[in-house]
């Protein structure tokens, strides 16, 4: 369908499609690399239906502009709730019932970075066996891209607080080395094509058998 054809649709249908697509982007951004046309269409229509019902009810008691905003907001809020809680709940039921072990993400890396688990430390080993580490909890607030920058292709950018050479020579960097005397923050970019391994330390409330908090 061309843009000219869309503009010829009834106003309510245009609202449904616009709200549905905005909600769809909220629900699947970072998780849609394998989506087919049918996946997009039906999800847009699903969230658009929420917008349509909301608009139909709101237009009876509210000004037109307010009803439109309410419709778009309702579809986006629905998508946000699904993204934050519904999707994990649904996947959890399937895995708990032994139906599958699939995490329903485009890749395991996507599953890791899309999870809201708190990251405490990250170590990135390059293909030349040089490792770059970042103590995320020790970094000051207000840094650009804090605490680190990632993408779904596997590229990583971190503020390096420790460097380990291929000969296992350790160089620790103070916070002053991350932010120099001129107030410039030094971000190190490591492309996915150069990454050999990534180790992530996650903050948890699990207590080990030694009585220590793991992941601290």
N, C-alpha and C positions, 0 to 999 in steps of 0.2 A: 504494500500500500504506500503510495507516494504522499508527500506532505500536502499536496493540493487536495488529494482525496480525504486526508485526515481533517483538513480545514473545512471541508464541506459536510462533515458529520454534525449531528445535533450537538449543541453545547454540552449537554449532560454526558454524551459519549466521549467528547474531548476531555472533559474533566476526569472521567473514569480512567482513560488511557494515561493521561499525564500523572495523576495521583498514583495509579498502579505502577507506572514505570519508576517513579521516584522511590516508592516503597520497595520495589524489587531491588533497586540498587543498594538500598540500606540493608536489605536482608542477605544479599549474596556477594557484595563486593569482596574480592579476594578468594571467593569460593566458586566462581562461575566459569573457570577456564574450559571446562568440559561440557558446558551447557549447550544444548541444541536449540534450534528455533522454537520447537514445541515447548521446551522448558521455559523459555523466556515468555512466550505468548500466554501460557496457562498461569504462570505466576503473576504476570502483569494483570491478567483478568481477575485472579483471585483477590489481590490487594485492591484492584479497581472496584470490585464488588463491595468491599468494605466502604470505600469512598462513596459509592453510589447510594448505599443504604443510609449512610450518615447524612449525605446531602439531602436525600429525599425526606428524612425525618426533620433535619434542621431547618430546611427551607420553609417548613410550615409554621415555624415559630420564631425564626430569625431573619434578619436582612440577608439578601442574596450573597453579599460579599462575605459575611460572617459564616454563612452556610458553606460556602466554597472552602474557606480556610479550615473550617471544622472537618470537612470531608478529607482534605489532603492530610491534615494532622492525624486523623483517625487511622488512615491507611499506613502512614509512616510509623506511628506508635505501634500498630499491630505488627509491622515488619520488624521493628526494634525488639519487641517482646519475643518474637519468634527467634531472632538472631541471638539474643542474650540467654533466653531460657528454654524456649520450645524445642529448638533443634537439638540441643544437648540432652534434653529430657527424652525426646523421641529416640535418639541414637542410644541413650542409656538403657531404655526399655528393650530395644532389639538385642543389645549385647548381653544384658542381664538374662534374657530369656534364651540365650545360646542360639539365636537365629543367625548371628553373624559376628565376626570380630572386626568388621570393616568400620572405619571411623567416618566414612562418607565425606571425606575431604579430597580435593584434587590430588594431594600428595601428603606424605607424613610430615614433610617440612611445613606445608600449609596448615596442617592440623596443630603443629607446635606453635607457630607464630600467631595463629588466629585465636588461641586459647588465652584467657585473661589471667593465667597463673603468674604470680609475681616472680620475676627473674632477679637473682641475687648476683650472679657472676657468669661471665661467658668467656670461653677460650676458643679461639679460631686458629687452627693449624693450617698453614699454607702448604702448597705442594712441594716447597723446598724445605719442609719440616721446621720452619720458623713459626712459633706460636705467639699470638697476640692475645693478651688477656685484659679484661676490664672488670674491675670491682664496682659493679653498678651501684651498690649501696653506699659506697664511699664518695661517689661523685657529687659535686655541689649542685644545688638546684638552679634552674634558670638557663641551663645549657641548651643550645639549639639541638634539635633532634633527640632530646633526652628521653630515656637514658641511652638509647642506641637506635640505629636505623636499619630496617630490614625490608626486603621485598620478596614476593612469591617466587622469583627466579633463583633465590639463594644468595644474592649479593648482601654483604654485611658492612656496616660502617660503625665503628666503635671508638670510644675515647680510651686509648691504651694506657693502662696503669702498670702493666708488666709485659716484658718481651723476653721470650726464651729462644735462643738461637738453636740451630740444628745441632750444635755441639753441647746443648743444654746449659749454655751460659745465661744466667738470669740477670736481667736489668729491670729494677723496679723504678717506676716513675712516680714522683710526688704529684700531688694535685697541682702544684705550681707548674709542673711540666705539661699538664693537660690544658691549663689556662696560663698563658705567659704574662709577663709584667705589663704587657700592652693590652691585656684583657681579651686576647684572641684565643678561642677554643680550638684545639687541634684534634680534628676528627680523621681517623684512619679508615680508608675505604679498601675493602678486600673483595674483588669480583668472584663470583661463584666459580668461574673457570679455574681459579687459583686455589680454591679451598679443598683441602684434603679431609678435614674433620672439624666438627663443632661440638664442644661440650658446654652444656648449660647447667648451672647450679640453680635450682628452684627453691624458693622459700616455702617451707611446709610447717605444719604443726605436729608432725609425726615424731614420736619420741623413740629413740633407738634403745636397744637393750642395755646400753651403757648409761642411759639416763640423760643423754644429750639430745638437743633438738637437731634433727637432720635437716640439711639444707641451709643452716644458718651461716 
